[in-house]
Amino acid sequence: MSLLVLASLVAGIAGSTPRSPLPAEPGSELTVTLLTYETGGLVFERFGHNALWIHDSARGTDRHYDYGRFDFDQKNFFLRFAQGKMWYSMGEDSLPDKYIRFYASEGRKIRAQELDLTPAQRTELRDFLEWNIRPENAGYAYDYYLDNCSTRIRDALDRVLGGAIRRYAEQPSGFTWRDETRRLDEHNPFLYSGLMLALGQPVDEEMSRWEQMFLPIRLSEHLDSVKVAGPDGALRPVVRSNQVLAEGGRWPVPVRPSNWSVRYLLVGAVLGGVLMWLGARSSRLPRAERGGGGKAAEAIFLALATLWALLAGIAGLVVTWLSLLSGHRAAHQNENILLFNLLVLALALALPVAVRRGGTALKTARRLALVAAALAALGLLLKLLPWFDQDNLELIALVLPIHLGLWAGLRSREPS
């Protein structure tokens, strides 16, 4: 988008309310526009962002209010993040076009919706935002799903609209929290896998449309369908006009999430099969009689098995912390603790001695590997019970074959 086109679009929105030095009614000089900045490429940009733009034609001012601001340099930021005690804040700027240009340069779609509020509602909204931006009011305890940039704007608009958004949004959305997270992050297999690892049962409940508006794009979409009663009692759309300020397109998102179970199963079966074959290949002869091929197979088996157990064990530490000790509610009641746990970390520490020396160390490693595989299998069997309904079959499809392959590879070895 050229700067000339962008400037004309911005001017069109800002000028949609005629200038009037003496407005007939307080608030008629204000124009309220919801700006929606769709998905970006960085981890913290995947949910998108939004802001409220208040144009005052009498004063000739523009204010860009948004929520969800954070600072990596904040004292103990990463410690608070690990604890699930994030402290974010509201922000304000007098240059909305600065943000529009920035997000447009990142290839993100930008949508502007002028809202059809009464003069009294516009005044109430502006006054609330000006109160909220005060230093003593701007900070809040952030939650990615329940209290973020979009939910704060949703709540502010619903307040001045007398609950019209909530009344419209009581219906089910047809999506779970995990569904929305999956479709937004499936562009990156590592990010996707990490999020599916960390999220527990709470994100597998179906959302209402109200809850779905934790995503800026969903708030924008649903507002198009919200209607409010006008002065004559007739229902009218709350959105007066729509404009696309930047087409974006750099970061497309599917309408529904893909199912990665087959992909994960293929990866898990290959890695598990390789571990099983390497374990058997390196144990056909006594250690002293093995040739170069047997020794190479043993070295590769040891390296792959230890690397897998170490990564899975570290993941187990993360899952244990998030599920049992942190304040991240979305990570609680996490069945992935059956796949990634401290037993696997213990196996990583035992493997080098077990493979090199055999004997009791090998027997111990076998037992640890068997228990790890059995726990993963238990995670699958528990799906038959209604209390274990976490949507983690994808990760089970990946982990169970690898655990089984590692156990089979160790089982083929004879204690020395």
C-alpha positions as CSV (number, residue, x, y, z in Angstrom):
1,M,0.0,0.0,0.0
2,S,1.4,3.4,-1.0
3,L,1.6,6.2,1.6
4,L,-0.7,8.3,-0.5
5,V,-3.4,5.7,-0.5
6,L,-3.0,5.0,3.2
7,A,-3.2,8.7,4.0
8,S,-6.4,9.1,2.0
9,L,-8.0,6.1,3.8
10,V,-6.9,7.5,7.2
11,A,-8.3,10.9,6.3
12,G,-11.6,9.3,5.2
13,I,-12.1,7.7,8.6
14,A,-11.0,10.8,10.5
15,G,-13.3,13.0,8.5
16,S,-16.4,10.8,8.6
17,T,-17.8,13.1,11.3
18,P,-18.1,16.7,10.2
19,R,-16.2,19.2,12.1
20,S,-18.4,21.3,14.4
21,P,-17.0,23.9,16.8
22,L,-20.3,23.9,18.7
23,P,-21.6,20.3,18.6
24,A,-25.4,20.0,19.1
25,E,-24.9,17.3,21.6
26,P,-21.8,16.4,23.7
27,G,-20.1,13.5,22.0
28,S,-21.3,14.2,18.5
29,E,-17.8,15.5,17.7
30,L,-16.3,12.1,18.4
31,T,-15.8,9.2,16.0
32,V,-15.0,5.8,17.4
33,T,-13.2,3.3,15.2
34,L,-12.1,-0.3,16.0
35,L,-8.7,-1.1,14.4
36,T,-7.9,-4.7,13.9
37,Y,-4.4,-5.8,13.1
38,E,-4.5,-9.4,12.0
39,T,-2.0,-12.2,12.6
40,G,1.8,-11.5,12.4
41,G,4.8,-13.7,12.2
42,L,6.3,-13.6,15.7
43,V,5.1,-15.8,18.6
44,F,3.4,-13.0,20.4
45,E,1.8,-11.7,17.2
46,R,-0.1,-14.9,16.3
47,F,-3.3,-13.9,18.1
48,G,-3.3,-10.4,16.4
49,H,-3.9,-7.1,18.0
50,N,-6.5,-4.3,18.1
51,A,-7.1,-0.8,19.3
52,L,-9.8,1.9,19.7
53,W,-9.3,5.0,17.7
54,I,-11.1,8.1,19.0
55,H,-11.2,11.1,16.7
56,D,-12.3,14.4,18.1
57,S,-13.3,16.8,15.3
58,A,-13.7,19.8,17.7
59,R,-10.2,19.5,19.1
60,G,-8.6,18.1,16.0
61,T,-7.1,15.2,18.0
62,D,-6.7,11.5,17.5
63,R,-6.1,8.9,20.2
64,H,-5.1,5.3,19.7
65,Y,-5.9,3.2,22.8
66,D,-4.8,-0.4,23.1
67,Y,-4.2,-3.1,25.7
68,G,-1.7,-5.9,26.1
69,R,1.5,-3.9,26.2
70,F,4.6,-5.5,27.8
71,D,8.2,-4.9,28.2
72,F,11.0,-7.5,28.2
73,D,13.1,-5.2,30.3
74,Q,10.4,-5.2,33.0
75,K,11.9,-6.4,36.4
76,N,11.6,-10.2,36.6
77,F,9.7,-10.4,33.4
78,F,10.7,-13.9,32.5
79,L,10.4,-15.2,36.1
80,R,6.8,-13.7,36.3
81,F,6.1,-15.2,32.9
82,A,7.2,-18.7,34.1
83,Q,5.0,-18.3,37.2
84,G,2.0,-17.2,35.1
85,K,1.9,-13.8,36.8
86,M,2.3,-11.5,33.8
87,W,1.7,-7.8,34.4
88,Y,0.7,-6.0,31.2
89,S,-0.7,-2.5,30.7
90,M,-2.8,-0.3,28.5
91,G,-1.2,2.2,26.2
92,E,-2.1,5.3,24.3
93,D,-0.7,7.3,21.4
94,S,-1.7,10.4,19.4
95,L,-0.5,9.0,16.0
96,P,-2.8,6.1,14.9
97,D,-1.3,6.3,11.4
98,K,2.1,5.3,12.9
99,Y,0.7,2.0,14.0
100,I,-1.2,1.5,10.7
101,R,2.0,2.0,8.7
102,F,4.0,-0.3,11.0
103,Y,1.6,-3.2,10.8
104,A,1.0,-2.7,7.1
105,S,4.8,-2.9,6.6
106,E,4.8,-6.3,8.3
107,G,2.3,-7.7,5.8
108,R,-0.6,-7.8,8.3
109,K,-4.2,-7.1,7.2
110,I,-5.7,-4.1,8.9
111,R,-9.4,-3.5,9.2
112,A,-11.1,-0.3,10.4
113,Q,-14.7,-0.4,11.6
114,E,-16.4,2.8,12.5
115,L,-18.9,2.1,15.3
116,D,-22.4,3.6,15.3
117,L,-22.6,4.7,18.9
118,T,-24.8,7.5,20.2
119,P,-23.0,10.7,21.3
120,A,-23.6,9.8,24.9
121,Q,-22.0,6.3,24.4
122,R,-19.0,7.9,22.6
123,T,-18.5,10.2,25.5
124,E,-18.8,7.5,28.0
125,L,-16.3,5.3,26.1
126,R,-13.8,8.2,25.8
127,D,-14.1,9.0,29.4
128,F,-13.6,5.4,30.5
129,L,-10.5,5.1,28.3
130,E,-9.0,8.3,29.7
131,W,-9.6,7.0,33.2
132,N,-8.1,3.6,32.3
133,I,-5.0,5.1,30.9
134,R,-4.0,6.8,34.1
135,P,-0.8,5.2,35.6
136,E,-2.7,3.9,38.6
137,N,-5.2,2.1,36.4
138,A,-3.3,1.1,33.3
139,G,-1.7,-2.2,34.6
140,Y,-3.5,-5.5,34.9
141,A,-2.9,-9.2,35.4
142,Y,-2.7,-10.6,31.8
143,D,-4.1,-13.9,30.6
144,Y,-3.7,-15.0,27.0
145,Y,-7.3,-16.3,26.7
146,L,-9.3,-14.5,29.4
147,D,-7.9,-11.0,29.8
148,N,-5.9,-9.7,26.9
149,C,-5.9,-6.8,24.4
150,S,-9.1,-7.9,22.7
151,T,-11.2,-8.9,25.8
152,R,-10.5,-5.5,27.3
153,I,-11.8,-3.7,24.2
154,R,-14.7,-6.1,24.0
155,D,-15.7,-5.4,27.6
156,A,-15.3,-1.6,27.2
157,L,-17.6,-1.6,24.1
158,D,-20.1,-4.0,25.7
159,R,-20.3,-1.7,28.7
160,V,-21.3,1.4,26.7
161,L,-23.7,-0.7,24.5
162,G,-25.6,-1.9,27.6
163,G,-24.6,-5.6,27.2
164,A,-25.6,-5.9,23.5
165,I,-22.4,-7.8,22.5
166,R,-22.7,-10.3,25.3
167,R,-26.4,-10.9,24.5
168,Y,-25.5,-11.6,20.9
169,A,-22.5,-13.7,21.9
170,E,-24.1,-16.2,24.3
171,Q,-24.3,-18.8,21.5
172,P,-21.6,-21.5,21.2
173,S,-18.8,-20.8,18.7
174,G,-18.1,-24.3,17.4
175,F,-14.5,-23.9,18.4
176,T,-12.4,-24.8,21.5
177,W,-9.6,-22.6,22.8
178,R,-7.2,-25.3,21.4
179,D,-8.8,-25.2,18.0
180,E,-8.1,-21.5,17.6
181,T,-4.6,-21.9,18.9
182,R,-3.9,-24.8,16.6
183,R,-5.1,-23.0,13.4
184,L,-3.1,-19.8,14.3
185,D,0.1,-21.6,14.9
186,E,0.3,-24.6,12.5
187,H,2.6,-22.6,10.2
188,N,5.4,-23.5,12.6
189,P,5.7,-27.2,13.6
190,F,8.0,-26.4,16.6
191,L,5.8,-23.6,17.9
192,Y,2.7,-25.8,17.3
193,S,4.2,-28.8,19.1
194,G,5.4,-26.7,22.0
195,L,1.9,-25.2,22.5
196,M,0.2,-28.5,22.3
197,L,2.6,-29.8,24.8
198,A,2.0,-27.0,27.3
199,L,-1.8,-26.7,27.1
200,G,-4.0,-28.8,29.3
201,Q,-7.6,-29.8,29.6
202,P,-9.1,-26.3,30.2
203,V,-8.5,-25.3,26.6
204,D,-10.5,-28.2,25.2
205,E,-13.9,-26.8,26.3
206,E,-16.0,-25.3,23.6
207,M,-16.1,-21.5,23.7
208,S,-19.1,-19.2,23.4
209,R,-18.8,-16.4,20.8
210,W,-18.2,-14.1,23.8
211,E,-15.1,-16.1,24.8
212,Q,-14.0,-16.4,21.2
213,M,-13.6,-12.7,21.0
214,F,-10.3,-13.1,22.9
215,L,-9.0,-13.0,19.3
216,P,-9.1,-9.5,17.7
217,I,-10.2,-10.9,14.3
218,R,-13.1,-12.8,16.0
219,L,-14.2,-9.6,17.8
220,S,-14.1,-7.8,14.5
221,E,-16.1,-10.5,12.7
222,H,-18.7,-10.8,15.4
223,L,-19.2,-7.0,15.7
224,D,-20.4,-7.1,12.1
225,S,-23.4,-9.1,13.3
226,V,-24.2,-7.2,16.5
227,K,-27.3,-4.9,16.4
228,V,-28.5,-2.3,18.9
229,A,-31.7,-0.4,19.2
230,G,-31.7,3.1,17.8
231,P,-33.6,6.1,19.2
232,D,-36.7,4.9,17.4
233,G,-36.4,1.4,18.9
234,A,-35.5,-0.2,15.5
235,L,-32.4,-2.4,15.5
236,R,-29.4,-1.2,13.6
237,P,-25.9,-2.6,13.0
238,V,-23.3,-1.4,15.6
239,V,-20.8,-1.2,12.8
240,R,-21.5,1.9,10.6
241,S,-18.8,1.3,8.0
242,N,-15.9,-1.0,7.2
243,Q,-12.6,-0.2,5.5
244,V,-9.6,-2.4,4.8
245,L,-6.5,-0.2,5.3
246,A,-4.0,-2.9,4.3
247,E,-4.7,-6.1,2.5
248,G,-1.9,-8.1,4.3
249,G,-1.8,-11.7,3.1
250,R,1.7,-12.5,4.3
251,W,0.5,-14.6,7.2
252,P,-2.5,-16.6,6.1
253,V,-4.5,-18.6,8.6
254,P,-6.7,-21.6,7.8
255,V,-10.4,-21.4,8.6
256,R,-10.2,-24.7,10.6
257,P,-7.2,-26.4,12.2
258,S,-5.6,-29.3,10.4
259,N,-5.2,-32.7,12.1
260,W,-1.6,-33.6,12.4
261,S,-2.1,-37.1,13.9
262,V,-0.9,-38.9,10.8
263,R,2.2,-36.7,10.4
264,Y,3.1,-37.2,14.0
265,L,2.5,-41.0,13.8
266,L,4.8,-41.2,10.8
267,V,7.6,-39.3,12.5
268,G,7.1,-41.3,15.7
269,A,7.0,-44.7,13.8
270,V,10.2,-43.8,11.9
271,L,12.2,-42.7,14.9
272,G,10.9,-45.6,17.0
273,G,11.8,-48.0,14.3
274,V,15.2,-46.6,13.9
275,L,15.9,-46.9,17.6
276,M,14.7,-50.5,17.7
277,W,16.8,-51.5,14.6
278,L,19.9,-49.7,15.9
279,G,19.6,-51.4,19.3
280,A,19.3,-54.8,17.7
281,R,22.0,-54.2,15.1
282,S,24.5,-53.2,17.8
283,S,23.9,-56.1,20.1
284,R,24.2,-59.2,17.8
285,L,27.8,-59.9,19.0
286,P,29.6,-59.4,22.3
287,R,31.0,-55.9,22.6
288,A,34.7,-57.1,22.2
289,E,33.8,-59.0,18.9
290,R,31.8,-56.3,17.2
291,G,33.1,-54.8,14.0
292,G,33.0,-51.2,12.9
293,G,29.3,-51.4,11.9
294,G,28.2,-52.7,15.2
295,K,30.2,-50.1,17.1
296,A,28.8,-47.3,14.9
297,A,25.3,-48.6,15.4
298,E,25.8,-48.6,19.1
299,A,27.2,-45.1,19.1
300,I,24.3,-43.8,17.0
301,F,21.7,-45.7,19.1
302,L,23.2,-44.2,22.3
303,A,23.3,-40.7,20.8
304,L,19.7,-40.8,19.5
305,A,18.2,-42.5,22.5
306,T,19.9,-40.2,25.0
307,L,19.0,-37.1,22.9
308,W,15.3,-38.1,22.8
309,A,15.1,-39.0,26.5
310,L,16.8,-35.7,27.4
311,L,14.5,-33.6,25.3
312,A,11.4,-35.5,26.5
313,G,12.7,-35.3,30.1
314,I,13.2,-31.5,29.9
315,A,9.7,-31.3,28.3
316,G,8.5,-33.2,31.3
317,L,10.0,-30.7,33.7
318,V,8.2,-27.9,31.8
319,V,4.9,-29.8,31.8
320,T,5.2,-30.6,35.5
321,W,5.9,-26.9,36.3
322,L,3.2,-25.5,34.2
323,S,0.5,-28.0,35.2
324,L,1.1,-28.3,38.9
325,L,3.1,-25.2,40.1
326,S,2.4,-22.2,37.8
327,G,-0.5,-19.8,37.5
328,H,-1.0,-20.6,33.8
329,R,-4.6,-21.8,34.1
330,A,-4.7,-23.0,30.5
331,A,-1.8,-25.4,31.3
332,H,-3.4,-27.1,34.3
333,Q,-4.7,-30.7,34.3
334,N,-2.3,-31.6,31.5
335,E,-2.4,-35.3,30.5
336,N,0.9,-34.8,28.6
337,I,2.6,-35.5,31.9
338,L,2.0,-39.2,31.0
339,L,4.1,-38.7,27.9
340,F,6.8,-36.3,29.1
341,N,7.8,-36.8,32.7
342,L,10.7,-37.0,35.2
343,L,11.1,-40.8,34.6
344,V,12.2,-40.0,31.0
345,L,14.8,-37.5,32.4
346,A,16.1,-40.2,34.7
347,L,16.3,-42.5,31.7
348,A,18.4,-40.0,29.8
349,L,20.9,-39.9,32.7
350,A,21.0,-43.8,32.9
351,L,21.4,-44.5,29.2
352,P,25.2,-43.8,28.7
353,V,26.2,-46.1,31.5
354,A,23.6,-48.7,30.6
355,V,24.7,-49.0,26.9
356,R,28.4,-48.9,27.6
357,R,28.6,-51.2,30.7
358,G,25.4,-53.3,30.6
359,G,24.7,-55.3,33.7
360,T,22.5,-53.8,36.4
361,A,22.6,-50.4,34.7
362,L,21.1,-51.9,31.6
363,K,18.3,-53.6,33.5
364,T,17.5,-50.3,35.2
365,A,17.4,-48.4,31.9
366,R,15.1,-51.1,30.4
367,R,12.7,-50.8,33.3
368,L,12.6,-47.0,33.0
369,A,12.0,-47.3,29.3
370,L,9.2,-49.8,29.8
371,V,7.5,-47.6,32.4
372,A,7.8,-44.6,30.1
373,A,6.2,-46.6,27.2
374,A,3.5,-48.0,29.6
375,L,2.6,-44.5,30.8
376,A,2.2,-43.3,27.2
377,A,0.1,-46.3,26.4
378,L,-2.0,-45.5,29.5
379,G,-2.5,-42.0,28.2
380,L,-4.1,-43.5,25.1
381,L,-6.2,-46.0,27.0
382,L,-7.6,-43.3,29.3
383,K,-9.3,-41.7,26.3
384,L,-12.0,-44.4,26.8
385,L,-13.0,-42.6,30.0
386,P,-15.0,-39.3,30.0
387,W,-12.7,-37.6,32.5
388,F,-9.7,-37.8,30.3
389,D,-10.8,-35.8,27.3
390,Q,-7.7,-33.7,26.5
391,D,-7.2,-33.3,22.8
392,N,-3.6,-34.7,22.7
393,L,-3.9,-37.7,20.4
394,E,-1.4,-36.0,18.1
395,L,1.3,-36.0,20.7
396,I,0.5,-39.6,21.8
397,A,0.9,-40.7,18.1
398,L,4.3,-39.1,18.1
399,V,5.6,-40.2,21.6
400,L,4.3,-43.7,22.1
401,P,6.1,-45.3,19.1
402,I,9.4,-43.6,20.1
403,H,9.1,-44.8,23.7
404,L,8.3,-48.3,22.5
405,G,11.2,-48.3,20.0
406,L,13.6,-47.1,22.7
407,W,12.5,-49.9,25.0
408,A,12.7,-52.5,22.3
409,G,16.2,-51.3,21.4
410,L,17.3,-51.7,25.0
411,R,15.5,-55.0,25.4
412,S,17.5,-56.6,22.5
413,R,20.7,-56.0,24.4
414,E,22.1,-58.6,26.7
415,P,23.4,-57.6,30.1
416,S,27.2,-58.2,30.2
